Amino acid sequence: MPSIETERGTKWLSEGGVRPTRQRVALASLLVGDGKNRHVTAESLFASVQKTGEQVSLATVYNTLRTFCDAGLMQEVTVDGARSYFDTNTHDHPHFFWEDEGRLSDAPADQLEIARIPTPPEGAEISSVNVVIKLRKT
C-alpha cells in the first residue's frame, strides 16, 4: 500500500497531467508529500532523493523540475539571474532571499503593494512579475 506522501505526489502529478513514472512520483512525494509548499534547488532535491535510496540522476531532477514547471505544478524563481529555485506554491507572491543562507522563503503577499507596472512594449504582454527581496543579517 502506498504511503500518504506517495499518494499526494501521485495526485499532484495527475492534477498537472504529468505521467507518474517511478522517478517523478519519488520527486513529487518529496515536494508535496507532507502537504506543505517547498522552495528547492535541483541540487537540494537531488540530495533529498539520494537519502531515500531512489536512483535518480541530477540531470533527471533538472528535467523533471522543468516538466513540473511546464505543467504549472511549480514556478521557477531566479535569483541574480544565476540560481534557480523551484516553488510548489504557484500563486503570485513575493519571496525573501536570505543571502547568508542561500535560502528562499515566502514573503507576506498581503504586505506587498505595487502601485504601477510599466506598460509593455507593443506586441508584448506581461506574463508575470517576480518580486525577490534580498535580506542579510545585521
C-alpha positions in Angstrom: 0.0 0.0 0.0 1.5 3.4 -1.0 2.3 5.9 1.7 0.3 9.1 2.2 3.3 11.0 0.7 3.3 8.8 -2.4 -0.5 9.2 -2.8 -0.2 13.0 -2.5 2.7 13.1 -5.0 0.8 10.9 -7.5 -2.4 13.0 -7.2 -0.3 16.2 -7.7 1.1 14.8 -10.9 -2.3 13.7 -12.1 -3.7 17.3 -11.5 -0.9 18.6 -13.7 -1.5 16.0 -16.4 2.0 14.6 -15.8 2.6 10.9 -16.4 3.5 9.3 -13.0 6.8 7.5 -13.7 8.6 6.0 -10.7 11.2 8.8 -10.6 8.6 11.5 -11.0 6.5 10.1 -8.2 9.6 9.9 -5.9 10.4 13.5 -6.6 6.8 14.7 -6.3 6.4 12.8 -3.0 9.4 14.8 -1.6 8.0 18.1 -2.9 4.4 17.8 -1.8 4.0 14.6 0.2 3.6 16.3 3.6 1.1 18.9 2.2 3.5 21.8 2.6 5.0 24.1 0.0 8.7 23.9 -0.8 11.4 26.0 -2.3 14.1 23.8 -3.7 17.1 23.9 -6.0 17.7 21.0 -8.3 20.8 20.2 -6.1 18.9 20.2 -2.8 16.1 18.0 -4.3 18.8 15.6 -5.7 20.4 15.4 -2.2 17.0 14.6 -0.7 16.1 11.9 -3.2 19.5 10.3 -2.7 18.7 9.9 1.0 15.7 7.8 0.1 17.8 5.3 -1.9 15.9 6.1 -5.1 18.2 6.0 -8.2 17.7 9.4 -9.9 20.4 11.4 -11.7 20.9 15.1 -11.3 20.0 15.6 -15.0 16.7 13.7 -14.4 16.0 16.0 -11.4 16.6 19.1 -13.6 14.4 17.7 -16.4 11.7 16.7 -14.0 11.6 20.1 -12.4 11.3 21.7 -15.8 8.4 19.2 -16.6 6.7 20.2 -13.4 7.0 23.9 -14.2 5.8 23.4 -17.8 2.7 21.6 -16.3 2.0 24.5 -14.0 2.7 22.5 -10.9 5.7 24.7 -9.8 7.2 28.0 -10.6 10.8 28.9 -11.2 12.2 31.8 -9.2 15.6 33.1 -10.4 17.8 35.0 -8.0 20.5 37.2 -9.5 20.0 35.6 -12.9 22.3 32.8 -11.7 20.5 30.5 -9.4 17.1 28.9 -9.9 14.7 27.9 -7.1 11.6 25.9 -7.7 8.5 26.7 -5.7 5.5 24.5 -5.3 3.3 27.5 -4.4 2.2 28.7 -7.9 0.1 31.6 -6.6 1.6 35.1 -7.2 3.5 36.0 -4.1 6.8 37.7 -3.2 9.9 36.0 -1.8 12.6 36.7 0.7 16.1 35.6 -0.4 18.3 35.0 2.7 21.8 35.9 1.2 23.7 34.5 4.2 22.0 31.1 3.9 21.3 31.0 0.1 17.7 30.2 1.1 14.4 31.3 -0.4 11.2 31.7 1.6 7.7 33.2 1.0 7.2 36.9 2.0 3.8 38.1 3.1 1.8 38.8 0.0 -0.7 41.0 1.8 2.1 43.4 2.7 3.3 44.0 -0.8 1.9 46.9 -2.8 2.8 47.6 -6.4 1.3 50.9 -7.4 2.1 50.7 -11.1 3.8 48.4 -13.6 5.4 49.8 -16.8 3.4 49.4 -19.9 4.9 46.6 -22.0 6.1 47.3 -25.5 3.7 46.9 -28.4 3.2 43.3 -29.3 4.1 42.1 -25.8 2.1 41.3 -22.7 3.2 40.9 -19.1 3.2 37.2 -18.2 4.3 37.5 -14.6 6.0 39.8 -12.1 8.5 38.3 -9.7 9.5 40.1 -6.5 12.5 38.8 -4.6 13.5 40.8 -1.6 17.1 40.1 -0.6 18.0 40.0 3.1 21.2 39.9 5.0 21.7 39.6 8.8 22.5 42.7 10.7 
